């Protein structure tokens, strides 16, 4: 994290990286990196900006919020209102075969 071109680069500790990954609720490393890129490039959340990071504690909070909101949008967009539980078509039909429509 750097606030200007003359600043010394500061890297997060391994614990801080783990906290960010934990906040991402199971997202892959690639998805977390894309999230961070989006926050920096698209949203303009850079160090030394009004809402940008000042400490490494900013990252788990913002990444967690990003993935929670993303998950909520996906749930709201589910037209059936039923979460995907991963049943195959055959399993689904065996459970619902006795139901007459």
VEXZA-732606 format. One record per atom (N, C-alpha, C): residue number from 1; x, y, z; residue in three letters; atom name. Coordinates in steps of 0.001 Angstrom, whole numbers, plus 500000, padded with zeros to 6 digits. Layout:
BEGIN
num;c1;c2;c3;residuo;atomo
NUM;X;Y;Z;ALA;CA .
...
# end
This chain:
BEGIN
num;c1;c2;c3;residuo;atomo
1;500867;498834;500000;UNK;N .
1;500000;500000;500000;UNK;CA .
1;500906;501217;500000;UNK;C .
2;500640;502125;499092;UNK;N .
2;501421;503352;498974;UNK;CA .
2;500469;504523;498752;UNK;C .
3;500767;505668;499381;UNK;N .
3;499919;506836;499175;UNK;CA .
3;500496;507779;498134;UNK;C .
4;501771;507640;497814;UNK;N .
4;502398;508482;496808;UNK;CA .
4;503579;507768;496174;UNK;C .
5;504115;508291;495067;UNK;N .
5;505199;507623;494352;UNK;CA .
5;506503;507562;495147;UNK;C .
6;506692;508455;496096;UNK;N .
6;507919;508493;496885;UNK;CA .
6;507834;507609;498128;UNK;C .
7;506655;507091;498439;UNK;N .
7;506455;506296;499652;UNK;CA .
7;507109;504928;499551;UNK;C .
8;507451;504421;500698;UNK;N .
8;507979;503063;500775;UNK;CA .
8;506805;502092;500662;UNK;C .
9;507003;501018;499922;UNK;N .
9;505951;500017;499785;UNK;CA .
9;505771;499289;501105;UNK;C .
10;504529;499118;501496;UNK;N .
10;504196;498397;502715;UNK;CA .
10;503344;497205;502307;UNK;C .
11;503735;496033;502734;UNK;N .
11;503006;494816;502378;UNK;CA .
11;502229;494308;503585;UNK;C .
12;501091;493678;503344;UNK;N .
12;500311;493133;504462;UNK;CA .
12;500998;491908;505043;UNK;C .
13;500718;491654;506310;UNK;N .
13;501215;490437;506945;UNK;CA .
13;500391;489255;506434;UNK;C .
14;500880;488073;506671;UNK;N .
14;500127;486874;506261;UNK;CA .
14;498774;486836;506962;UNK;C .
15;498718;487257;508206;UNK;N .
15;497454;487270;508956;UNK;CA .
15;496451;488214;508294;UNK;C .
16;496921;489357;507830;UNK;N .
16;496032;490315;507173;UNK;CA .
16;495512;489763;505850;UNK;C .
17;496336;489020;505135;UNK;N .
17;495902;488377;503888;UNK;CA .
17;494845;487316;504199;UNK;C .
18;495074;486539;505250;UNK;N .
18;494098;485515;505653;UNK;CA .
18;492774;486171;506039;UNK;C .
19;492836;487292;506735;UNK;N .
19;491600;487997;507121;UNK;CA .
19;490812;488461;505896;UNK;C .
20;491504;488929;504867;UNK;N .
20;490828;489360;503640;UNK;CA .
20;490183;488159;502951;UNK;C .
21;490920;487060;502856;UNK;N .
21;490364;485863;502207;UNK;CA .
21;489182;485312;503002;UNK;C .
22;489259;485363;504322;UNK;N .
22;488151;484905;505160;UNK;CA .
22;486922;485790;504960;UNK;C .
23;487129;487076;504833;UNK;N .
23;486022;488012;504618;UNK;CA .
23;485352;487795;503266;UNK;C .
24;486077;487185;502325;UNK;N .
24;485543;486969;500973;UNK;CA .
24;484567;485795;500919;UNK;C .
25;484292;485163;502026;UNK;N .
25;483275;484107;502132;UNK;CA .
25;483456;482976;501125;UNK;C .
26;484679;482471;501032;UNK;N .
26;484925;481312;500174;UNK;CA .
26;485233;481630;498724;UNK;C .
27;485343;482881;498371;UNK;N .
27;485679;483242;496992;UNK;CA .
27;487121;482834;496690;UNK;C .
28;487391;482574;495434;UNK;N .
28;488741;482188;495036;UNK;CA .
28;489679;483395;495102;UNK;C .
29;490962;483108;495086;UNK;N .
29;491955;484179;495096;UNK;CA .
29;491782;485092;493889;UNK;C .
30;491482;484490;492739;UNK;N .
30;491277;485284;491526;UNK;CA .
30;490098;486242;491687;UNK;C .
31;489005;485777;492277;UNK;N .
31;487836;486643;492479;UNK;CA .
31;488137;487771;493458;UNK;C .
32;488939;487471;494480;UNK;N .
32;489314;488516;495440;UNK;CA .
32;490192;489556;494754;UNK;C .
33;491126;489108;493926;UNK;N .
33;491980;490051;493201;UNK;CA .
33;491164;490912;492241;UNK;C .
34;490177;490304;491585;UNK;N .
34;489303;491092;490705;UNK;CA .
34;488471;492088;491503;UNK;C .
35;488042;491686;492696;UNK;N .
35;487302;492587;493583;UNK;CA .
35;488172;493778;493964;UNK;C .
36;489410;493513;494366;UNK;N .
36;490315;494595;494756;UNK;CA .
36;490619;495518;493578;UNK;C .
37;490782;494933;492405;UNK;N .
37;491016;495735;491207;UNK;CA .
37;489806;496614;490905;UNK;C .
38;488615;496049;491016;UNK;N .
38;487379;496809;490796;UNK;CA .
38;487285;497977;491779;UNK;C .
39;487550;497699;493050;UNK;N .
39;487454;498740;494066;UNK;CA .
39;488444;499873;493793;UNK;C .
40;489627;499515;493328;UNK;N .
40;490662;500525;493077;UNK;CA .
40;490421;501268;491770;UNK;C .
41;490188;500512;490690;UNK;N .
41;490120;501127;489363;UNK;CA .
41;488742;501701;489032;UNK;C .
42;487711;500950;489285;UNK;N .
42;486350;501381;488915;UNK;CA .
42;485742;502326;489952;UNK;C .
43;485929;501986;491220;UNK;N .
43;485328;502795;492284;UNK;CA .
43;486236;503922;492752;UNK;C .
44;487512;503872;492379;UNK;N .
44;488439;504934;492749;UNK;CA .
44;488844;504937;494207;UNK;C .
45;488738;503783;494867;UNK;N .
45;489088;503694;496286;UNK;CA .
45;490586;503415;496421;UNK;C .
46;491366;504473;496318;UNK;N .
46;492824;504386;496398;UNK;CA .
46;493284;504960;497737;UNK;C .
47;494492;504565;498171;UNK;N .
47;495033;505175;499391;UNK;CA .
47;495074;506694;499256;UNK;C .
48;494872;507369;500369;UNK;N .
48;494880;508828;500456;UNK;CA .
48;493672;509477;499792;UNK;C .
49;492650;508695;499463;UNK;N .
49;491393;509274;498991;UNK;CA .
49;490395;509241;500141;UNK;C .
50;489294;509917;499978;UNK;N .
50;488321;510061;501070;UNK;CA .
50;487862;508721;501643;UNK;C .
51;487466;507790;500798;UNK;N .
51;486957;506501;501269;UNK;CA .
51;487937;505358;501049;UNK;C .
52;489133;505665;500615;UNK;N .
52;490131;504644;500350;UNK;CA .
52;490787;504122;501617;UNK;C .
53;491648;503135;501456;UNK;N .
53;492287;502520;502627;UNK;CA .
53;493296;503443;503300;UNK;C .
54;493298;503403;504626;UNK;N .
54;494313;504102;505409;UNK;CA .
54;495129;503093;506207;UNK;C .
55;494504;501943;506483;UNK;N .
55;495144;500850;507222;UNK;CA .
55;494733;499547;506550;UNK;C .
56;495469;498500;506833;UNK;N .
56;495119;497212;506245;UNK;CA .
56;493796;496667;506788;UNK;C .
57;493330;497159;507907;UNK;N .
57;492038;496714;508448;UNK;CA .
57;490876;497118;507534;UNK;C .
58;491094;498063;506627;UNK;N .
58;490066;498503;505670;UNK;CA .
58;489695;497363;504725;UNK;C .
59;490672;496558;504325;UNK;N .
59;490468;495560;503277;UNK;CA .
59;489471;494463;503649;UNK;C .
60;489593;493806;504822;UNK;N .
60;488590;492774;505135;UNK;CA .
60;487171;493335;505208;UNK;C .
61;487042;494540;505727;UNK;N .
61;485715;495155;505839;UNK;CA .
61;485099;495389;504464;UNK;C .
62;485849;495991;503568;UNK;N .
62;485325;496352;502252;UNK;CA .
62;485148;495114;501364;UNK;C .
63;486090;494194;501418;UNK;N .
63;485970;492963;500618;UNK;CA .
63;484791;492135;501116;UNK;C .
64;484645;492019;502438;UNK;N .
64;483500;491291;502988;UNK;CA .
64;482182;491908;502571;UNK;C .
65;482107;493226;502623;UNK;N .
65;480897;493931;502205;UNK;CA .
65;480606;493694;500728;UNK;C .
66;481636;493736;499895;UNK;N .
66;481484;493508;498452;UNK;CA .
66;480880;492123;498189;UNK;C .
67;481428;491084;498818;UNK;N .
67;480941;489732;498556;UNK;CA .
67;479583;489470;499202;UNK;C .
68;479299;490087;500361;UNK;N .
68;477960;489939;500965;UNK;CA .
68;476901;490559;500064;UNK;C .
69;477172;491755;499566;UNK;N .
69;476202;492413;498674;UNK;CA .
69;476038;491647;497372;UNK;C .
70;477124;491125;496871;UNK;N .
70;477068;490331;495637;UNK;CA .
70;476192;489089;495851;UNK;C .
71;476388;488432;496990;UNK;N .
71;475594;487244;497316;UNK;CA .
71;474115;487614;497465;UNK;C .
72;473829;488731;498123;UNK;N .
72;472439;489174;498286;UNK;CA .
72;471790;489480;496945;UNK;C .
73;472545;490090;496016;UNK;N .
73;471994;490373;494686;UNK;CA .
73;471675;489088;493942;UNK;C .
74;472544;488088;494075;UNK;N .
74;472286;486807;493413;UNK;CA .
74;471048;486128;494000;UNK;C .
75;470893;486202;495305;UNK;N .
75;469710;485604;495929;UNK;CA .
75;468439;486334;495501;UNK;C .
76;468504;487649;495416;UNK;N .
76;467329;488423;495008;UNK;CA .
76;466975;488161;493552;UNK;C .
77;467964;487827;492742;UNK;N .
77;467726;487588;491321;UNK;CA .
77;467218;486179;491043;UNK;C .
78;467241;485295;492055;UNK;N .
78;466773;483924;491873;UNK;CA .
78;465248;483935;491731;UNK;C .
79;464724;483668;490539;UNK;N .
79;463287;483797;490324;UNK;CA .
79;462449;482777;491091;UNK;C .
80;463014;481657;491453;UNK;N .
80;462235;480641;492155;UNK;CA .
80;462199;480878;493641;UNK;C .
81;463157;481638;494150;UNK;N .
81;463220;481861;495578;UNK;CA .
81;463775;480674;496331;UNK;C .
82;464189;479658;495606;UNK;N .
82;464734;478453;496220;UNK;CA .
82;466215;478380;495879;UNK;C .
83;467067;478247;496893;UNK;N .
83;468495;478161;496587;UNK;CA .
83;468821;476879;495848;UNK;C .
84;469822;476925;495015;UNK;N .
84;470282;475754;494277;UNK;CA .
84;470948;474804;495253;UNK;C .
85;470352;473622;495450;UNK;N .
85;470898;472660;496406;UNK;CA .
85;471691;471573;495708;UNK;C .
86;471791;471621;494412;UNK;N .
86;472653;470712;493679;UNK;CA .
86;472056;469347;493369;UNK;C .
87;470735;469227;493326;UNK;N .
87;470136;467944;492959;UNK;CA .
87;470233;467728;491463;UNK;C .
88;470493;466507;491058;UNK;N .
88;470447;466183;489640;UNK;CA .
88;468976;466095;489232;UNK;C .
89;468728;466075;487940;UNK;N .
89;467347;465984;487448;UNK;CA .
89;466689;464698;487927;UNK;C .
90;467433;463583;487918;UNK;N .
90;466883;462295;488367;UNK;CA .
90;466528;462336;489853;UNK;C .
91;467379;462927;490681;UNK;N .
91;467088;463036;492112;UNK;CA .
91;465862;463905;492342;UNK;C .
92;465768;465002;491619;UNK;N .
92;464635;465899;491768;UNK;CA .
92;463340;465189;491391;UNK;C .
93;463357;464462;490273;UNK;N .
93;462162;463752;489831;UNK;CA .
93;461778;462637;490792;UNK;C .
94;462742;461958;491386;UNK;N .
94;462401;460896;492348;UNK;CA .
94;461756;461471;493603;UNK;C .
95;462124;462684;493986;UNK;N .
95;461533;463300;495178;UNK;CA .
95;460168;463910;494895;UNK;C .
96;459939;464330;493636;UNK;N .
96;458694;465035;493318;UNK;CA .
96;457755;464200;492461;UNK;C .
97;458107;462963;492209;UNK;N .
97;457302;462113;491324;UNK;CA .
97;455877;461892;491815;UNK;C .
98;455681;461860;493113;UNK;N .
98;454344;461598;493670;UNK;CA .
98;453458;462840;493685;UNK;C .
99;454014;463982;493413;UNK;N .
99;453238;465223;493438;UNK;CA .
99;452524;465399;492098;UNK;C .
100;451213;465581;492159;UNK;N .
100;450443;465814;490944;UNK;CA .
100;450272;467301;490728;UNK;C .
101;450459;467697;489490;UNK;N .
101;450305;469123;489162;UNK;CA .
101;449103;469293;488268;UNK;C .
# end
